[in-house]
Amino acid sequence: MRFYPGQIPALQGCYKFSDQVATGHFEQDLIWEDAVRTPILDEPTNHLDHQAKDALKAALSEFSGTILLVSHEETFYSEWAQRVIDIEKQN
């Protein structure tokens, strides 16, 4: 398992990404250089109205690839998520 700077090591278990997977992340306090094109990835549903949430939910549920979603809004993902890992209940 390879760790990147600032990554928290797993307490237990392991994982292996497919060869086709390209991982990446944005830091919580990322300063985005292009003020016009910014990613809204940290809790992306917080500032969406009901129609926008429904459109995003529909798009994600129809996506044929893998989605790793981190969300505290169970009503957003409960209808289409195939597996949920509740990190608050992990020991």
C-alpha angles and dihedrals in degrees: 000000000000121000125203126211110287094013117136111230118237118262091219142340130043142242139201124204121216116256089249093059119104110192127204142148142191120235116246090242097038115159104215112211096207107064092189097054109042128155116241096203106131105090091335095189097057095090100033125107121230095267093050091049091051091050092049091046091051093048093049094046091052094047109111096207132075120285123197104195125185109197141144091202104093094179088062097057107019096092097055110020112110096198132019125195112195104205092191089064095046117108 
